[in-house]
């Protein structure tokens, strides 16, 4: 069976670091010229021959029109340019969701428009590793820092993961490798450096200075091997259940939302997926808080004693829920600590701290 491939090129950012104080107008980094070609064209040119489809994700219709003109000028006519879906959050996860929704491939690579030196051989290698039973494949440097915007996702599960993260208003791409049941963290020093000895594939053009002073990543650290993270098998239906719970509450169906979220939490805990179990508990806690506040506003406080008992019971319940979320984030952090995954460890610790703050 031949797996189809797609490249999702993210080109909808504000490029804040690329702007300078004295420039008269905002500069679109994707269209900045490098040796006579826009950065966007460089990136697409490096991936187009090893994927079956290219999808460029932008944030406005104006950008879409402009990019299509540029791509036609450079004879890149088979590229799709789409405008990001309208959601309650902004950021890379929305663009990734938009691309995954449009793509028809089995595996999709996420890549930013500002990595003009990425080698086709490196991209091919990441795709090949993804077909070995992984949901997410992402490079990780020796110091534990991830390249979260150049990862490969298995589209079916990746789409549901990112859709659920967006529904829960989680906009960090680093949540995607945390969320997958099976993630492969690839060391660029293991095989990639044989395909790209200078590791120029990972050079980002973040500032105007980067156009002339090309800087690769920090190679200091102890991690030299690939790391596989197994976080318990779960079904797509489990993610859909969590999404449905949030949607039910948004329609003021509190009891059905609570029932669905309890079921999703139970399933995630039973399979040992700490990240999703924590998110289910965190979502339930936020729903409880909001529902309680709505009830308090509507309540006729004639019976102060009954009201006191209700508040006491609620206080106990929501603290218990957030404590459970904190515990799951803690266990997730322990896994990353064991493998010295610094960036993922930082994210899990931050989430754990946020939950503890809510119960103190």
ROGU-878258 format. One record per residue (C-alpha): x, y, z. Coordinates in steps of 0.001 Angstrom, whole numbers, plus 500000, padded with zeros to 6 digits. Last residue first. Layout:
N
XYZ ...
This chain:
360
494483527229546441 492442525085544037 492828527134540865 496560527691541420 497080523929541558 495555523625538081 497801526332536639 500860524700538228 500088521370536562 499679523094533198 503062524810533636 504674521509534657 503282519797531533 504566522575529279 508034522635530857 508339518849530577 507393519022526897 510197521525526332 512796519610528317 512244516081527013 514796514557529382 513400511017528865 512549510468532544 511507514107532939 509106513703530031 507381510754531718 507329512556535064 505611515535533412 502714513318532320 502340512076535886 502195515682537101 499681516634534410 497511513758535624 497754514902539241 496919518501538341 493817517358536441 492712515258539440 493222518228541734 491116520327539331 488251517837539702 488530517568543505 488597521350543800 485446521530541636 483605519042543848 484545520383547288 483628523966546431 480345522777544892 479358520968548074 480232524004550219 478341526362547898 475239524176548060 475446523895551850 475747527667552208 472780528203549882 470669525850551964 471613527841555069 470927531169553375 467420530136552338 465954533136550536 468871533497548113 466876533545544893 469365532007542510 469827533251538964 473255534795539479 474331531899541659 473235529404539011 475309531125536352 478338531166538655 477895527459539350 477664526622535648 480845528565534900 482778526888537680 481477523414536865 482320523848533169 485827524993534072 486291521952536302 484971519606533611 487411521040531092 490326520573533488 489235516995534187 489051516184530457 492346517976529842 494053515956532569 492745512659531199 493890513798527745 497447514436528910 497655511442531264 496871508774528674 496950505675530864 494327503592529033 491905503656531977 492546507354532575 491562508256529015 488377506169529135 487269507531532503 487867511115531399 485781510539528256 482917509117530346 483021511991532836 483045514470529949 479992512866528381 477969512894531603 478952516461532451 477962517686528988 474637515836529235 473907517503532589 475011520984531499 473068521331528241 473533525082527955 474341524942524204 478012525674524993 477712522810527455 476794520386524723 479660521620522544 482159520977525345 480856517456525871 480828516777522128 484518517597521915 485302515159524740 483247512445523033 484973513158519716 488308512573521396 487151509199522729 485659508355519308 489115508732517784 490119505830519985 492768505615522674 495956503632523074 498186504526526009 500818507244526164 503747505652524296 506667508035523759 509439506820521466 512802508549521708 515414508824518949 518993509013520157 521548511734520966 519936513469523917 522610514897526217 522698518565525343 524430521193523237 523575521222519535 521842524619519630 520061525167516318 521405526611513072 522049530290512425 522183532006509046 523500535551509261 522420537198505997 518687536538505889 518665535985509658 519255539716510171 515793540380508793 514384538354511664 512741534930512012 514230533227508960 514369529710510374 517262527308509795 516249523699510364 517184522299506948 520624523853507384 521584520825509482 525207521163508254 525511517420507527 522041517174505913 521262513546505036 523875512205507451 522807514800510025 519242513474509715 520234510013510894 520951510254514654 522087513836515249 518729515331514207 517247513300517094 513725512192516251 510983512295518855 508477509615517842 504992509979519295 502476507214519990 499169507964521696 499265511549520460 498337514448522734 501766515523523911 503055515533520315 500135517862519451 500313520056522566 503643521484521349 501656523191518556 500269525619521195 496729526933520567 494623525088523152 491137526596523068 489400523333524067 487731523156520639 491134523924519112 492686520992520974 489807518747519877 490260519666516206 494020519178516543 493668515672517950 490856514720515559 492869515798512506 496029514114513764 494173510816514225 493156510617510574 496111512574509180 499049510652510599 501112513681511460 504607514757510377 506392517558512202 508153520741511119 506426523346513250 507041521576516565 510824521557516194 511273520396519788 513741521509522465 515130518689524643 518704519986524821 519910517380522294 517367518665519732 513973517064519098 512566516411515620 508838515539515394 506976512424514290 503309512127515273 500827509245515093 503527506614514761 503262503058513381 506297502860511144 504763505134508494 505921508195510426 509565507196509980 509194507295506192 507619510755506315 510478512079508439 513029510565506026 511360512128502978 511424515539504628 515129515167505363 515879514055501801 513871516980500405 516252519349502210 514916522276504213 516799525415503197 513889527851502853 512498527415506382 510338530570506688 507064529261505228 506528526936508176 506230523152507761 503564520689508866 503922517327507154 500792515341506457 500353511577506281 497465509642504717 496778512397502190 493484514046501258 494331517492502648 491552520035503232 490695519298506862 494349518721507749 495221522150506355 492560523972508350 493517522117511528 497175523041511024 496220526695510510 494127526655513680 496957524967515592 499404527628514384 497678530565516093 494272532072516669 491440531005518960 487642531083518904 487581529547515447 487170530701511851 488966528277509558 492234529399508017 492171530639504414 493330528134501820 495990528077499110 496164524855497104 499312524256495035 498983522736491565 500031525912489743 503587526329490975 504871527909487756 506789530698489561 504396533413488384 501493531151489276 502845530880492816 503107534653493152 499555535246491919 498199532504494194 500055534120497088 498410537502496518 494894536082496306 495369533990499455 496905536905501318 493899539064500582 491565536254501712 493195536313505123 494858533906507587 496934531707505289 497460527939504988 499369526681501942 498406523134500936 500792521020498872 499727517670497455 501260514338496495 504545514917498277 508169514320497297 508483516639494291 506696519611495880 508728519721499089 511795521820498312 510035524008495746 507295524746498253 509844526019500784 511751528150498268 508529529590496854 507385530684500304 510761532317500971 510247534463497882 512845533999495101 515614536341493911 518431535013496078 516138535236499095 513172537532498520 510615538305501199 507196536976500177 506641534680503178 507877537444505480 505000539760504603 506407543159505457 504298545720507294 504698549254505970 506952552280506635 510004550416508011 511613552336510872 510952550083513854 511722546819512093 509441543850511317 510732540278511167 510096539620514852 506391540344514391 505951537889511502 502145538167511781 501609534523510878 499483533105508084 502025531174506041 501978527629507406 502832525155504631 500929521891504977 502813519290502932 500826516226501902 501709512567501457 499836509529500132 500764506155501550 501357503418499009 500000500000500000 
